[in-house]
Amino acid sequence: MQIRITARHGRLSEATQEKIRAKLSKLTRIFDRITTLDATFDLEDEESPSVDVRASLERHDDIVASFQASDMMGALDHVVQKLEQQLRRMKEKTKDRHPR
């Protein structure tokens, strides 16, 4: 899985990028067919940064989650939670359609 991190209107330190990668890489525990994660952090408004993450999946449509909060890592936590919900829902649909 490839993880791309982009910051608009600012920079992210290497330590912060590693924390972000660690949180996003946990999504493969739920759905192992994630090919790419594109995370965009908009730091234009310092008091409420926004986080957008697009997950590209094998043989499925991309899923997207966004959140804006007062804390960048808090916004990332919400986005990861939203992605987890979407991935679980997608996994259940796949299981229901293709019983083994």
DOROKE-659267 format. One line per field, with one value per residue: z, x negated, y negated of N, C-alpha, C in turn; residue in three letters; residue number from 1. Coordinates in Angstrom, 3 decimals, decimal comma, padded with zeros to 6 digits. Example, Ala and Ser with C-alpha at 12.3 -4.5 7.8 and 13.67 -1.06 7.14 Angstrom:
BEGIN
n.Z	(007,800 | 007,080);
n.X	(-013,190 | -012,850);
n.Y	(005,690 | 002,250);
ca.Z	(007,800 | 007,140);
ca.X	(-012,300 | -013,670);
ca.Y	(004,500 | 001,060);
c.Z	(007,800 | 007,870);
c.X	(-013,200 | -012,900);
c.Y	(003,300 | -000,030);
resn	(ALA | SER);
resi	(1 | 2);
! end
This chain:
BEGIN
n.Z	(000,000 | -000,835 | 000,587 | 000,344 | 001,391 | 001,612 | 002,136 | 002,252 | 002,108 | 004,114 | 006,099 | 007,005 | 009,628 | 009,621 | 011,714 | 012,300 | 009,873 | 009,970 | 012,131 | 010,991 | 008,849 | 010,322 | 011,549 | 009,311 | 008,046 | 009,545 | 008,537 | 006,755 | 008,200 | 008,339 | 005,686 | 003,179 | 000,547 | -000,196 | -002,279 | -002,593 | -000,486 | -000,286 | 001,456 | 002,355 | 003,853 | 004,818 | 005,766 | 005,842 | 007,405 | 010,479 | 012,933 | 012,511 | 010,960 | 007,990 | 006,964 | 004,341 | 003,020 | 000,533 | -000,446 | -002,566 | -003,998 | -004,753 | -007,401 | -006,625 | -006,086 | -005,348 | -002,006 | 000,081 | 002,741 | 004,871 | 007,205 | 009,497 | 012,105 | 015,326 | 015,964 | 014,229 | 014,340 | 015,699 | 013,804 | 011,885 | 013,257 | 013,288 | 010,542 | 009,952 | 011,443 | 010,052 | 007,559 | 008,348 | 009,009 | 006,467 | 005,039 | 006,450 | 005,924 | 003,147 | 003,013 | 004,233 | 002,369 | 000,209 | 001,231 | 001,585 | -001,028 | -002,231 | -001,143 | 000,456);
n.X	(-000,847 | -000,534 | -001,225 | -000,467 | -001,255 | -000,171 | -000,610 | 001,144 | 000,622 | -001,308 | -003,706 | -004,551 | -006,159 | -008,730 | -008,380 | -005,663 | -004,586 | -005,300 | -003,732 | -001,230 | -001,360 | -001,523 | 001,015 | 002,706 | 001,875 | 002,977 | 005,452 | 005,403 | 005,836 | 008,536 | 009,490 | 007,891 | 007,327 | 006,479 | 004,964 | 003,794 | 003,396 | 004,294 | 003,550 | 004,528 | 003,694 | 005,023 | 003,758 | 004,409 | 006,241 | 005,261 | 006,471 | 008,429 | 007,662 | 008,114 | 008,692 | 008,394 | 008,893 | 008,319 | 009,042 | 007,846 | 009,050 | 008,680 | 010,476 | 012,797 | 014,760 | 013,247 | 012,964 | 013,797 | 013,007 | 013,548 | 012,683 | 012,888 | 011,282 | 010,318 | 007,854 | 005,211 | 004,408 | 006,564 | 008,561 | 007,600 | 007,943 | 010,766 | 011,249 | 010,007 | 011,635 | 014,070 | 013,330 | 012,815 | 015,409 | 016,651 | 015,094 | 015,603 | 018,337 | 018,244 | 016,815 | 018,603 | 020,711 | 019,437 | 018,966 | 021,606 | 022,515 | 020,878 | 020,835 | 018,943);
n.Y	(001,173 | -002,174 | -005,299 | -008,623 | -011,826 | -015,095 | -018,548 | -021,518 | -024,983 | -025,066 | -023,175 | -019,813 | -018,160 | -015,597 | -013,779 | -014,112 | -013,256 | -010,557 | -009,678 | -010,034 | -008,222 | -005,848 | -005,761 | -005,657 | -003,328 | -001,323 | -000,839 | 001,252 | 003,506 | 003,837 | 003,854 | 005,372 | 004,745 | 002,195 | -000,050 | -002,605 | -005,426 | -008,707 | -011,457 | -014,665 | -017,625 | -020,595 | -023,503 | -026,144 | -027,642 | -028,094 | -027,645 | -025,792 | -023,223 | -021,204 | -017,819 | -015,568 | -012,391 | -010,053 | -006,849 | -004,464 | -001,570 | 001,906 | 003,238 | 001,881 | -001,105 | -004,296 | -005,552 | -008,318 | -010,494 | -013,270 | -015,839 | -018,571 | -020,165 | -021,538 | -020,606 | -019,115 | -016,372 | -015,335 | -015,729 | -013,967 | -011,545 | -011,403 | -011,204 | -008,760 | -007,077 | -007,413 | -006,341 | -003,701 | -002,843 | -002,994 | -001,158 | 001,222 | 001,501 | 001,835 | 004,217 | 006,001 | 005,927 | 007,112 | 009,675 | 010,549 | 010,723 | 012,565 | 015,436 | 018,030);
ca.Z	(000,000 | -000,942 | 001,320 | -000,079 | 002,318 | 001,025 | 002,990 | 001,552 | 002,906 | 005,284 | 006,026 | 008,071 | 009,989 | 009,362 | 012,830 | 012,101 | 008,738 | 010,421 | 012,932 | 010,047 | 008,149 | 011,257 | 011,723 | 008,064 | 007,686 | 010,308 | 007,775 | 006,047 | 009,074 | 008,062 | 004,267 | 002,716 | -000,871 | -000,376 | -003,076 | -002,348 | 000,385 | -000,515 | 002,570 | 002,115 | 005,043 | 004,459 | 006,958 | 005,594 | 008,629 | 011,540 | 014,065 | 012,183 | 009,752 | 007,461 | 006,493 | 003,328 | 002,673 | -000,538 | -000,482 | -003,833 | -003,674 | -005,842 | -007,883 | -005,997 | -006,237 | -004,303 | -000,927 | 000,524 | 004,025 | 005,190 | 008,502 | 009,899 | 013,562 | 015,890 | 016,081 | 013,013 | 014,626 | 016,028 | 012,524 | 011,268 | 013,960 | 012,794 | 009,161 | 010,004 | 011,928 | 008,942 | 006,571 | 008,904 | 008,846 | 005,054 | 004,633 | 007,042 | 005,169 | 001,844 | 003,221 | 004,486 | 001,098 | -000,593 | 001,812 | 001,333 | -002,447 | -002,653 | -000,053 | 000,149);
ca.X	(000,000 | -001,286 | -000,615 | -000,967 | -000,834 | -000,347 | -000,201 | 001,410 | 000,454 | -002,142 | -004,583 | -004,430 | -007,471 | -008,909 | -007,780 | -004,219 | -004,276 | -005,409 | -002,534 | -000,119 | -001,520 | -001,202 | 002,465 | 003,355 | 001,522 | 003,831 | 006,676 | 005,286 | 006,351 | 009,959 | 009,683 | 006,514 | 007,185 | 006,221 | 003,745 | 003,192 | 004,065 | 003,857 | 003,972 | 004,267 | 003,897 | 005,129 | 003,357 | 004,632 | 006,844 | 004,488 | 007,327 | 009,242 | 007,158 | 008,977 | 008,011 | 009,104 | 008,179 | 008,924 | 008,519 | 008,043 | 009,209 | 008,638 | 011,776 | 013,890 | 014,657 | 012,502 | 013,763 | 013,236 | 013,483 | 013,018 | 013,085 | 012,220 | 011,326 | 009,373 | 006,567 | 004,957 | 004,414 | 007,948 | 009,268 | 007,145 | 008,614 | 012,143 | 011,214 | 009,694 | 012,849 | 015,025 | 012,856 | 013,022 | 016,828 | 016,924 | 014,431 | 016,356 | 019,578 | 017,897 | 016,414 | 019,832 | 021,420 | 018,697 | 019,222 | 022,995 | 022,710 | 020,034 | 020,631 | 017,991);
ca.Y	(000,000 | -003,413 | -006,405 | -009,934 | -012,877 | -016,416 | -019,661 | -022,777 | -026,198 | -024,788 | -022,002 | -018,825 | -017,624 | -014,160 | -013,041 | -014,154 | -012,393 | -009,163 | -009,396 | -009,937 | -006,939 | -004,767 | -005,700 | -005,253 | -001,946 | -000,411 | -000,565 | 002,533 | 004,571 | 003,983 | 004,166 | 005,537 | 004,410 | 000,770 | -000,206 | -003,913 | -006,382 | -010,083 | -012,307 | -016,078 | -018,448 | -022,004 | -024,246 | -027,568 | -028,166 | -027,443 | -027,292 | -024,612 | -022,554 | -020,149 | -016,614 | -014,787 | -011,163 | -009,255 | -005,484 | -003,754 | -000,159 | 002,878 | 003,705 | 001,137 | -002,552 | -004,989 | -006,121 | -009,584 | -010,995 | -014,596 | -016,380 | -019,804 | -020,256 | -022,503 | -019,927 | -018,344 | -014,938 | -015,005 | -015,622 | -012,718 | -010,447 | -011,333 | -010,718 | -007,328 | -006,413 | -007,401 | -005,374 | -002,362 | -002,521 | -002,759 | 000,083 | 002,339 | 001,620 | 002,398 | 005,607 | 006,757 | 006,066 | 008,084 | 010,997 | 010,913 | 011,016 | 013,685 | 016,402 | 019,112);
c.Z	(000,000 | -000,217 | 000,865 | 000,849 | 001,695 | 002,012 | 002,119 | 002,539 | 004,177 | 005,055 | 007,207 | 008,354 | 009,677 | 010,463 | 012,686 | 010,948 | 009,122 | 011,264 | 012,021 | 009,310 | 009,052 | 011,422 | 010,465 | 007,699 | 008,445 | 009,566 | 007,030 | 006,915 | 008,762 | 006,632 | 003,621 | 001,252 | -001,112 | -001,154 | -002,761 | -001,375 | 000,114 | 000,599 | 002,280 | 003,365 | 004,610 | 005,723 | 006,793 | 006,826 | 009,801 | 012,706 | 013,783 | 010,876 | 009,293 | 006,905 | 005,506 | 003,023 | 001,618 | -000,543 | -001,827 | -003,539 | -004,929 | -006,155 | -007,203 | -006,308 | -005,101 | -003,221 | -000,390 | 001,871 | 004,300 | 006,567 | 008,783 | 011,402 | 014,037 | 015,996 | 014,859 | 013,272 | 015,047 | 014,772 | 011,815 | 011,929 | 013,470 | 011,375 | 009,133 | 010,466 | 010,815 | 007,882 | 007,056 | 008,722 | 007,395 | 004,582 | 005,202 | 006,270 | 003,804 | 001,963 | 003,458 | 003,201 | 000,228 | -000,079 | 001,499 | -000,115 | -002,903 | -001,500 | -000,485 | 000,572);
c.X	(-000,890 | -000,523 | -001,278 | -000,391 | -001,175 | 000,145 | -000,002 | 001,246 | -000,345 | -003,001 | -004,303 | -005,818 | -007,525 | -008,262 | -006,258 | -003,812 | -004,356 | -004,205 | -001,324 | -000,176 | -001,131 | 000,311 | 003,162 | 003,053 | 002,360 | 005,120 | 006,604 | 005,721 | 007,814 | 010,192 | 008,309 | 006,299 | 007,078 | 004,914 | 003,029 | 004,048 | 003,458 | 004,421 | 003,564 | 004,640 | 003,899 | 004,901 | 003,566 | 005,224 | 006,189 | 005,351 | 008,199 | 008,751 | 008,123 | 008,125 | 008,933 | 008,261 | 008,988 | 008,238 | 008,867 | 008,009 | 009,153 | 010,055 | 012,979 | 013,707 | 013,823 | 013,470 | 013,024 | 013,842 | 012,792 | 013,491 | 012,277 | 012,394 | 010,311 | 007,967 | 006,373 | 005,018 | 005,810 | 008,790 | 008,879 | 007,814 | 010,055 | 012,194 | 010,939 | 010,921 | 013,901 | 014,623 | 013,056 | 014,472 | 017,150 | 016,305 | 015,145 | 017,647 | 019,309 | 017,532 | 017,640 | 020,626 | 020,752 | 018,944 | 020,633 | 023,221 | 021,951 | 019,812 | 019,690 | 018,535);
c.Y	(-001,233 | -004,515 | -007,700 | -010,993 | -014,221 | -017,461 | -020,892 | -023,917 | -025,947 | -023,566 | -021,090 | -018,273 | -016,129 | -013,323 | -012,990 | -013,244 | -010,917 | -008,763 | -009,194 | -008,599 | -005,767 | -004,627 | -005,192 | -003,804 | -000,924 | -000,063 | 000,764 | 003,704 | 004,864 | 004,464 | 004,205 | 005,170 | 002,908 | 000,644 | -001,513 | -004,708 | -007,753 | -010,950 | -013,746 | -016,859 | -019,902 | -022,821 | -025,745 | -028,247 | -027,436 | -026,976 | -026,073 | -023,986 | -021,459 | -019,017 | -015,906 | -013,561 | -010,421 | -007,899 | -004,862 | -002,264 | 000,692 | 003,344 | 003,056 | -000,341 | -003,131 | -005,456 | -007,341 | -009,940 | -012,324 | -015,011 | -017,636 | -019,944 | -021,287 | -021,926 | -019,036 | -016,841 | -014,472 | -014,849 | -014,330 | -011,516 | -010,278 | -010,781 | -009,218 | -006,546 | -006,330 | -006,377 | -003,946 | -001,933 | -002,181 | -001,443 | 001,302 | 002,589 | 002,266 | 003,874 | 006,488 | 006,960 | 007,119 | 009,492 | 011,470 | 011,325 | 012,250 | 014,667 | 017,522 | 020,439);
resn	(MET | GLN | ILE | ARG | ILE | THR | ALA | ARG | HIS | GLY | ARG | LEU | SER | GLU | ALA | THR | GLN | GLU | LYS | ILE | ARG | ALA | LYS | LEU | SER | LYS | LEU | THR | ARG | ILE | PHE | ASP | ARG | ILE | THR | THR | LEU | ASP | ALA | THR | PHE | ASP | LEU | GLU | ASP | GLU | GLU | SER | PRO | SER | VAL | ASP | VAL | ARG | ALA | SER | LEU | GLU | ARG | HIS | ASP | ASP | ILE | VAL | ALA | SER | PHE | GLN | ALA | SER | ASP | MET | MET | GLY | ALA | LEU | ASP | HIS | VAL | VAL | GLN | LYS | LEU | GLU | GLN | GLN | LEU | ARG | ARG | MET | LYS | GLU | LYS | THR | LYS | ASP | ARG | HIS | PRO | ARG);
resi	(1 | 2 | 3 | 4 | 5 | 6 | 7 | 8 | 9 | 10 | 11 | 12 | 13 | 14 | 15 | 16 | 17 | 18 | 19 | 20 | 21 | 22 | 23 | 24 | 25 | 26 | 27 | 28 | 29 | 30 | 31 | 32 | 33 | 34 | 35 | 36 | 37 | 38 | 39 | 40 | 41 | 42 | 43 | 44 | 45 | 46 | 47 | 48 | 49 | 50 | 51 | 52 | 53 | 54 | 55 | 56 | 57 | 58 | 59 | 60 | 61 | 62 | 63 | 64 | 65 | 66 | 67 | 68 | 69 | 70 | 71 | 72 | 73 | 74 | 75 | 76 | 77 | 78 | 79 | 80 | 81 | 82 | 83 | 84 | 85 | 86 | 87 | 88 | 89 | 90 | 91 | 92 | 93 | 94 | 95 | 96 | 97 | 98 | 99 | 100);
! end
